[in-house]
Amino acid sequence: MLQWRNLSGGSTAVGKPHRAFENLPTGSERTMDISYIALITVTVSLLFILIQRTIPKRRRLSIAFVVLCLLIIRHNTVLKPDLHEETLLAFILGILASGMFWLLIGRYNPVDDQEEIQVMGMDD
């Protein structure tokens, strides 16, 4: 009979599922990964807040950095196809969080140009 060795060192017959795969949830029983959603939500909201709080002269550079980071997140989602729903939910929550930041803080405290910023020292 054909056999193969798994990583744990035991052997199983071809065609028989290993006992490690017995407790895996099926498609309808799968739950969402909350820690992944939280991580991507925080990352996306911080990236969009970075764009909001960048001075206008440097905004193109920050947009390029954010696009690069979002492409890395998308690549991670392509590598793990079971995380599509979590990534989409986290992206929407991240946009909502950065929108709330802009609504509550960013709108009333706009970013100034560097020429207008003055640092006051002890002698001033």
PyMOL commands that place a pseudoatom at each C-alpha (Angstrom):
pseudoatom trace, name=CA, resn=MET, resi=1, chain=A, elem=C, hetatm=0, pos=[0.000, 0.000, 0.000]
pseudoatom trace, name=CA, resn=LEU, resi=2, chain=A, elem=C, hetatm=0, pos=[1.245, 3.517, -0.808]
pseudoatom trace, name=CA, resn=GLN, resi=3, chain=A, elem=C, hetatm=0, pos=[2.087, 5.634, 2.200]
pseudoatom trace, name=CA, resn=TRP, resi=4, chain=A, elem=C, hetatm=0, pos=[3.575, 9.069, 2.804]
pseudoatom trace, name=CA, resn=ARG, resi=5, chain=A, elem=C, hetatm=0, pos=[5.123, 10.685, 5.854]
pseudoatom trace, name=CA, resn=ASN, resi=6, chain=A, elem=C, hetatm=0, pos=[3.592, 13.819, 7.310]
pseudoatom trace, name=CA, resn=LEU, resi=7, chain=A, elem=C, hetatm=0, pos=[5.481, 16.490, 9.206]
pseudoatom trace, name=CA, resn=SER, resi=8, chain=A, elem=C, hetatm=0, pos=[4.773, 14.983, 12.606]
pseudoatom trace, name=CA, resn=GLY, resi=9, chain=A, elem=C, hetatm=0, pos=[6.615, 11.795, 11.672]
pseudoatom trace, name=CA, resn=GLY, resi=10, chain=A, elem=C, hetatm=0, pos=[3.632, 9.428, 11.546]
pseudoatom trace, name=CA, resn=SER, resi=11, chain=A, elem=C, hetatm=0, pos=[2.447, 7.758, 8.422]
pseudoatom trace, name=CA, resn=THR, resi=12, chain=A, elem=C, hetatm=0, pos=[-1.014, 7.577, 6.954]
pseudoatom trace, name=CA, resn=ALA, resi=13, chain=A, elem=C, hetatm=0, pos=[-2.402, 5.783, 3.956]
pseudoatom trace, name=CA, resn=VAL, resi=14, chain=A, elem=C, hetatm=0, pos=[-3.062, 7.793, 0.847]
pseudoatom trace, name=CA, resn=GLY, resi=15, chain=A, elem=C, hetatm=0, pos=[-6.687, 8.818, 0.687]
pseudoatom trace, name=CA, resn=LYS, resi=16, chain=A, elem=C, hetatm=0, pos=[-7.270, 8.784, 4.436]
pseudoatom trace, name=CA, resn=PRO, resi=17, chain=A, elem=C, hetatm=0, pos=[-7.477, 12.191, 6.079]
pseudoatom trace, name=CA, resn=HIS, resi=18, chain=A, elem=C, hetatm=0, pos=[-5.005, 12.818, 8.838]
pseudoatom trace, name=CA, resn=ARG, resi=19, chain=A, elem=C, hetatm=0, pos=[-6.498, 13.332, 12.300]
pseudoatom trace, name=CA, resn=ALA, resi=20, chain=A, elem=C, hetatm=0, pos=[-5.176, 16.896, 12.314]
pseudoatom trace, name=CA, resn=PHE, resi=21, chain=A, elem=C, hetatm=0, pos=[-7.690, 17.725, 9.588]
pseudoatom trace, name=CA, resn=GLU, resi=22, chain=A, elem=C, hetatm=0, pos=[-10.672, 16.168, 11.345]
pseudoatom trace, name=CA, resn=ASN, resi=23, chain=A, elem=C, hetatm=0, pos=[-11.485, 19.248, 13.448]
pseudoatom trace, name=CA, resn=LEU, resi=24, chain=A, elem=C, hetatm=0, pos=[-11.212, 21.808, 10.670]
pseudoatom trace, name=CA, resn=PRO, resi=25, chain=A, elem=C, hetatm=0, pos=[-14.444, 23.758, 10.194]
pseudoatom trace, name=CA, resn=THR, resi=26, chain=A, elem=C, hetatm=0, pos=[-16.300, 23.443, 6.944]
pseudoatom trace, name=CA, resn=GLY, resi=27, chain=A, elem=C, hetatm=0, pos=[-17.241, 26.458, 4.834]
pseudoatom trace, name=CA, resn=SER, resi=28, chain=A, elem=C, hetatm=0, pos=[-20.493, 27.159, 6.680]
pseudoatom trace, name=CA, resn=GLU, resi=29, chain=A, elem=C, hetatm=0, pos=[-18.962, 26.745, 10.145]
pseudoatom trace, name=CA, resn=ARG, resi=30, chain=A, elem=C, hetatm=0, pos=[-15.995, 29.077, 9.621]
pseudoatom trace, name=CA, resn=THR, resi=31, chain=A, elem=C, hetatm=0, pos=[-15.761, 32.037, 11.986]
pseudoatom trace, name=CA, resn=MET, resi=32, chain=A, elem=C, hetatm=0, pos=[-14.145, 35.375, 11.285]
pseudoatom trace, name=CA, resn=ASP, resi=33, chain=A, elem=C, hetatm=0, pos=[-10.630, 36.054, 12.486]
pseudoatom trace, name=CA, resn=ILE, resi=34, chain=A, elem=C, hetatm=0, pos=[-11.161, 39.065, 14.780]
pseudoatom trace, name=CA, resn=SER, resi=35, chain=A, elem=C, hetatm=0, pos=[-7.457, 39.682, 15.414]
pseudoatom trace, name=CA, resn=TYR, resi=36, chain=A, elem=C, hetatm=0, pos=[-6.787, 39.874, 11.657]
pseudoatom trace, name=CA, resn=ILE, resi=37, chain=A, elem=C, hetatm=0, pos=[-9.691, 42.283, 11.222]
pseudoatom trace, name=CA, resn=ALA, resi=38, chain=A, elem=C, hetatm=0, pos=[-8.383, 44.481, 14.052]
pseudoatom trace, name=CA, resn=LEU, resi=39, chain=A, elem=C, hetatm=0, pos=[-4.840, 44.509, 12.658]
pseudoatom trace, name=CA, resn=ILE, resi=40, chain=A, elem=C, hetatm=0, pos=[-5.885, 45.443, 9.127]
pseudoatom trace, name=CA, resn=THR, resi=41, chain=A, elem=C, hetatm=0, pos=[-8.418, 48.001, 10.411]
pseudoatom trace, name=CA, resn=VAL, resi=42, chain=A, elem=C, hetatm=0, pos=[-5.780, 49.790, 12.473]
pseudoatom trace, name=CA, resn=THR, resi=43, chain=A, elem=C, hetatm=0, pos=[-3.282, 49.630, 9.605]
pseudoatom trace, name=CA, resn=VAL, resi=44, chain=A, elem=C, hetatm=0, pos=[-5.682, 51.006, 6.999]
pseudoatom trace, name=CA, resn=SER, resi=45, chain=A, elem=C, hetatm=0, pos=[-6.968, 53.773, 9.288]
pseudoatom trace, name=CA, resn=LEU, resi=46, chain=A, elem=C, hetatm=0, pos=[-3.416, 54.845, 10.174]
pseudoatom trace, name=CA, resn=LEU, resi=47, chain=A, elem=C, hetatm=0, pos=[-2.455, 54.882, 6.491]
pseudoatom trace, name=CA, resn=PHE, resi=48, chain=A, elem=C, hetatm=0, pos=[-5.392, 57.121, 5.615]
pseudoatom trace, name=CA, resn=ILE, resi=49, chain=A, elem=C, hetatm=0, pos=[-4.715, 59.368, 8.611]
pseudoatom trace, name=CA, resn=LEU, resi=50, chain=A, elem=C, hetatm=0, pos=[-1.124, 59.639, 7.340]
pseudoatom trace, name=CA, resn=ILE, resi=51, chain=A, elem=C, hetatm=0, pos=[-2.452, 61.023, 4.058]
pseudoatom trace, name=CA, resn=GLN, resi=52, chain=A, elem=C, hetatm=0, pos=[-4.751, 63.443, 5.892]
pseudoatom trace, name=CA, resn=ARG, resi=53, chain=A, elem=C, hetatm=0, pos=[-2.028, 64.816, 8.172]
pseudoatom trace, name=CA, resn=THR, resi=54, chain=A, elem=C, hetatm=0, pos=[0.727, 65.192, 5.540]
pseudoatom trace, name=CA, resn=ILE, resi=55, chain=A, elem=C, hetatm=0, pos=[1.628, 68.686, 4.348]
pseudoatom trace, name=CA, resn=PRO, resi=56, chain=A, elem=C, hetatm=0, pos=[0.386, 69.392, 0.817]
pseudoatom trace, name=CA, resn=LYS, resi=57, chain=A, elem=C, hetatm=0, pos=[3.909, 69.490, -0.655]
pseudoatom trace, name=CA, resn=ARG, resi=58, chain=A, elem=C, hetatm=0, pos=[4.667, 65.933, 0.484]
pseudoatom trace, name=CA, resn=ARG, resi=59, chain=A, elem=C, hetatm=0, pos=[1.221, 64.434, -0.104]
pseudoatom trace, name=CA, resn=ARG, resi=60, chain=A, elem=C, hetatm=0, pos=[2.187, 62.654, -3.345]
pseudoatom trace, name=CA, resn=LEU, resi=61, chain=A, elem=C, hetatm=0, pos=[5.012, 60.848, -1.574]
pseudoatom trace, name=CA, resn=SER, resi=62, chain=A, elem=C, hetatm=0, pos=[2.732, 59.763, 1.248]
pseudoatom trace, name=CA, resn=ILE, resi=63, chain=A, elem=C, hetatm=0, pos=[0.076, 58.582, -1.231]
pseudoatom trace, name=CA, resn=ALA, resi=64, chain=A, elem=C, hetatm=0, pos=[2.709, 56.471, -3.008]
pseudoatom trace, name=CA, resn=PHE, resi=65, chain=A, elem=C, hetatm=0, pos=[3.715, 54.934, 0.338]
pseudoatom trace, name=CA, resn=VAL, resi=66, chain=A, elem=C, hetatm=0, pos=[0.085, 54.208, 1.241]
pseudoatom trace, name=CA, resn=VAL, resi=67, chain=A, elem=C, hetatm=0, pos=[-0.606, 52.610, -2.148]
pseudoatom trace, name=CA, resn=LEU, resi=68, chain=A, elem=C, hetatm=0, pos=[2.459, 50.389, -1.683]
pseudoatom trace, name=CA, resn=CYS, resi=69, chain=A, elem=C, hetatm=0, pos=[1.229, 49.306, 1.765]
pseudoatom trace, name=CA, resn=LEU, resi=70, chain=A, elem=C, hetatm=0, pos=[-2.281, 48.626, 0.465]
pseudoatom trace, name=CA, resn=LEU, resi=71, chain=A, elem=C, hetatm=0, pos=[-0.837, 46.503, -2.354]
pseudoatom trace, name=CA, resn=ILE, resi=72, chain=A, elem=C, hetatm=0, pos=[1.041, 44.449, 0.240]
pseudoatom trace, name=CA, resn=ILE, resi=73, chain=A, elem=C, hetatm=0, pos=[-2.214, 43.931, 2.167]
pseudoatom trace, name=CA, resn=ARG, resi=74, chain=A, elem=C, hetatm=0, pos=[-3.947, 42.911, -1.079]
pseudoatom trace, name=CA, resn=HIS, resi=75, chain=A, elem=C, hetatm=0, pos=[-1.137, 40.481, -1.859]
pseudoatom trace, name=CA, resn=ASN, resi=76, chain=A, elem=C, hetatm=0, pos=[-1.557, 38.918, 1.577]
pseudoatom trace, name=CA, resn=THR, resi=77, chain=A, elem=C, hetatm=0, pos=[-5.260, 38.501, 0.874]
pseudoatom trace, name=CA, resn=VAL, resi=78, chain=A, elem=C, hetatm=0, pos=[-4.563, 36.823, -2.457]
pseudoatom trace, name=CA, resn=LEU, resi=79, chain=A, elem=C, hetatm=0, pos=[-2.208, 34.370, -0.739]
pseudoatom trace, name=CA, resn=LYS, resi=80, chain=A, elem=C, hetatm=0, pos=[-4.849, 33.489, 1.865]
pseudoatom trace, name=CA, resn=PRO, resi=81, chain=A, elem=C, hetatm=0, pos=[-8.164, 33.285, -0.007]
pseudoatom trace, name=CA, resn=ASP, resi=82, chain=A, elem=C, hetatm=0, pos=[-10.150, 32.469, 3.130]
pseudoatom trace, name=CA, resn=LEU, resi=83, chain=A, elem=C, hetatm=0, pos=[-9.499, 36.024, 4.400]
pseudoatom trace, name=CA, resn=HIS, resi=84, chain=A, elem=C, hetatm=0, pos=[-11.337, 37.935, 1.640]
pseudoatom trace, name=CA, resn=GLU, resi=85, chain=A, elem=C, hetatm=0, pos=[-14.358, 38.804, 3.782]
pseudoatom trace, name=CA, resn=GLU, resi=86, chain=A, elem=C, hetatm=0, pos=[-12.215, 39.795, 6.752]
pseudoatom trace, name=CA, resn=THR, resi=87, chain=A, elem=C, hetatm=0, pos=[-10.025, 42.062, 4.631]
pseudoatom trace, name=CA, resn=LEU, resi=88, chain=A, elem=C, hetatm=0, pos=[-13.006, 43.773, 3.025]
pseudoatom trace, name=CA, resn=LEU, resi=89, chain=A, elem=C, hetatm=0, pos=[-14.661, 44.323, 6.410]
pseudoatom trace, name=CA, resn=ALA, resi=90, chain=A, elem=C, hetatm=0, pos=[-11.396, 45.633, 7.898]
pseudoatom trace, name=CA, resn=PHE, resi=91, chain=A, elem=C, hetatm=0, pos=[-10.885, 47.974, 4.945]
pseudoatom trace, name=CA, resn=ILE, resi=92, chain=A, elem=C, hetatm=0, pos=[-14.374, 49.429, 5.350]
pseudoatom trace, name=CA, resn=LEU, resi=93, chain=A, elem=C, hetatm=0, pos=[-13.899, 49.812, 9.121]
pseudoatom trace, name=CA, resn=GLY, resi=94, chain=A, elem=C, hetatm=0, pos=[-10.506, 51.470, 8.548]
pseudoatom trace, name=CA, resn=ILE, resi=95, chain=A, elem=C, hetatm=0, pos=[-12.004, 53.998, 6.138]
pseudoatom trace, name=CA, resn=LEU, resi=96, chain=A, elem=C, hetatm=0, pos=[-14.801, 54.724, 8.616]
pseudoatom trace, name=CA, resn=ALA, resi=97, chain=A, elem=C, hetatm=0, pos=[-12.288, 55.183, 11.465]
pseudoatom trace, name=CA, resn=SER, resi=98, chain=A, elem=C, hetatm=0, pos=[-10.124, 57.572, 9.447]
pseudoatom trace, name=CA, resn=GLY, resi=99, chain=A, elem=C, hetatm=0, pos=[-13.268, 59.429, 8.350]
pseudoatom trace, name=CA, resn=MET, resi=100, chain=A, elem=C, hetatm=0, pos=[-14.301, 59.822, 11.981]
pseudoatom trace, name=CA, resn=PHE, resi=101, chain=A, elem=C, hetatm=0, pos=[-10.809, 61.113, 12.796]
pseudoatom trace, name=CA, resn=TRP, resi=102, chain=A, elem=C, hetatm=0, pos=[-11.104, 63.684, 10.024]
pseudoatom trace, name=CA, resn=LEU, resi=103, chain=A, elem=C, hetatm=0, pos=[-14.630, 64.625, 11.098]
pseudoatom trace, name=CA, resn=LEU, resi=104, chain=A, elem=C, hetatm=0, pos=[-13.763, 65.070, 14.776]
pseudoatom trace, name=CA, resn=ILE, resi=105, chain=A, elem=C, hetatm=0, pos=[-10.157, 66.314, 14.673]
pseudoatom trace, name=CA, resn=GLY, resi=106, chain=A, elem=C, hetatm=0, pos=[-8.754, 66.902, 11.190]
pseudoatom trace, name=CA, resn=ARG, resi=107, chain=A, elem=C, hetatm=0, pos=[-11.438, 69.267, 9.980]
pseudoatom trace, name=CA, resn=TYR, resi=108, chain=A, elem=C, hetatm=0, pos=[-10.895, 71.684, 12.875]
pseudoatom trace, name=CA, resn=ASN, resi=109, chain=A, elem=C, hetatm=0, pos=[-7.093, 71.383, 12.916]
pseudoatom trace, name=CA, resn=PRO, resi=110, chain=A, elem=C, hetatm=0, pos=[-5.919, 71.564, 9.289]
pseudoatom trace, name=CA, resn=VAL, resi=111, chain=A, elem=C, hetatm=0, pos=[-2.316, 70.872, 8.352]
pseudoatom trace, name=CA, resn=ASP, resi=112, chain=A, elem=C, hetatm=0, pos=[-0.291, 74.059, 7.775]
pseudoatom trace, name=CA, resn=ASP, resi=113, chain=A, elem=C, hetatm=0, pos=[2.529, 74.603, 5.318]
pseudoatom trace, name=CA, resn=GLN, resi=114, chain=A, elem=C, hetatm=0, pos=[6.042, 74.319, 6.681]
pseudoatom trace, name=CA, resn=GLU, resi=115, chain=A, elem=C, hetatm=0, pos=[6.725, 78.016, 6.065]
pseudoatom trace, name=CA, resn=GLU, resi=116, chain=A, elem=C, hetatm=0, pos=[3.879, 78.969, 8.396]
pseudoatom trace, name=CA, resn=ILE, resi=117, chain=A, elem=C, hetatm=0, pos=[5.033, 76.773, 11.292]
pseudoatom trace, name=CA, resn=GLN, resi=118, chain=A, elem=C, hetatm=0, pos=[7.003, 78.686, 13.908]
pseudoatom trace, name=CA, resn=VAL, resi=119, chain=A, elem=C, hetatm=0, pos=[8.727, 77.037, 16.833]
pseudoatom trace, name=CA, resn=MET, resi=120, chain=A, elem=C, hetatm=0, pos=[8.758, 79.108, 19.977]
pseudoatom trace, name=CA, resn=GLY, resi=121, chain=A, elem=C, hetatm=0, pos=[11.744, 78.599, 22.276]
pseudoatom trace, name=CA, resn=MET, resi=122, chain=A, elem=C, hetatm=0, pos=[12.576, 79.711, 25.790]
pseudoatom trace, name=CA, resn=ASP, resi=123, chain=A, elem=C, hetatm=0, pos=[14.024, 83.035, 24.550]
pseudoatom trace, name=CA, resn=ASP, resi=124, chain=A, elem=C, hetatm=0, pos=[11.002, 84.050, 22.433]
for i in range(1, 124): cmd.bond("trace and resi %d" % i, "trace and resi %d" % (i + 1))
show_as sticks, trace
zoom trace
